[in-house]
């Protein structure tokens, strides 16, 4: 609920980058065809950035097998689980997952 974020900063897609300097996740979506019609793209990108933040902070998901591991292992299934709240009507899921994998491997902010 929005009230949970009272007095906290909220970054939307417009606050991530500029035309001259895209956010690394925005560039990853372009590089891996992570969008088609563009309707869900802002939410997908913002969720993917949230996923990266969760991974950096060591927050497990329902698929996290070993909570004692010093670093989370992020598989394709793990990305799909963490992104499952976003629906893409065009079916660009493969490109979305590839973009997130790419950003993870490159240490995107």
QUIMOGI-V385605 format. One record per pair of residues at least 24 apart in sequence whose ideal C-beta (glycine too) atoms are under 10 Angstrom apart, sorted by the first residue. I is the first residue (numbers start at 1). J is the second residue. Records with the same first field share a line. If there is no record, write none. Layout:
I: J ; J
This chain:
10: 46
11: 46 ; 49 ; 50
12: 42 ; 43 ; 46
13: 41 ; 42 ; 43 ; 44 ; 45 ; 46 ; 49
14: 42
15: 46
16: 42 ; 45 ; 46 ; 49 ; 109
17: 45
23: 49 ; 103 ; 108 ; 109
24: 49 ; 52 ; 99 ; 102 ; 103 ; 106 ; 107 ; 108 ; 109
25: 49 ; 51 ; 52 ; 99 ; 100 ; 102 ; 103 ; 104 ; 106 ; 108 ; 109
26: 99 ; 103 ; 108
27: 99 ; 102 ; 103 ; 106 ; 108
28: 95 ; 96 ; 98 ; 99 ; 100 ; 101 ; 102 ; 103 ; 104 ; 105 ; 106 ; 108
29: 92 ; 95 ; 96 ; 98 ; 99 ; 100 ; 102 ; 103
30: 95 ; 99
31: 95 ; 98 ; 99 ; 102 ; 103
32: 92 ; 94 ; 95 ; 96 ; 97 ; 98 ; 99 ; 100 ; 101 ; 102 ; 103
33: 92 ; 94 ; 95 ; 96 ; 98 ; 99
34: 88 ; 92 ; 93 ; 94 ; 95 ; 96 ; 97 ; 98 ; 99 ; 100 ; 102
35: 88 ; 90 ; 92 ; 95 ; 96 ; 99
36: 88 ; 89 ; 90 ; 91 ; 92 ; 95
37: 88 ; 89 ; 90 ; 92
38: 90 ; 92
39: 87 ; 88 ; 89 ; 90
40: 86 ; 87 ; 88 ; 89 ; 90 ; 92 ; 96
41: 86 ; 88 ; 90 ; 92 ; 96
43: 83 ; 85 ; 86 ; 87 ; 88
44: 83 ; 86 ; 87 ; 88 ; 92 ; 93 ; 95 ; 96 ; 99 ; 100
45: 86 ; 96 ; 99 ; 100 ; 103
46: 86
47: 82 ; 83 ; 84 ; 85 ; 86 ; 96 ; 100
48: 79 ; 82 ; 83 ; 86 ; 96 ; 97 ; 99 ; 100 ; 103 ; 104 ; 108
49: 100 ; 103 ; 108 ; 109
50: 82 ; 83
51: 78 ; 79 ; 81 ; 82 ; 83 ; 100 ; 103 ; 104
52: 82 ; 100 ; 103 ; 104 ; 107 ; 108 ; 109
53: 109
54: 82
55: 79 ; 82 ; 100 ; 104
56: 104 ; 107 ; 109
74: 100 ; 101 ; 104 ; 105
75: 101
76: 100 ; 101
78: 104
79: 104
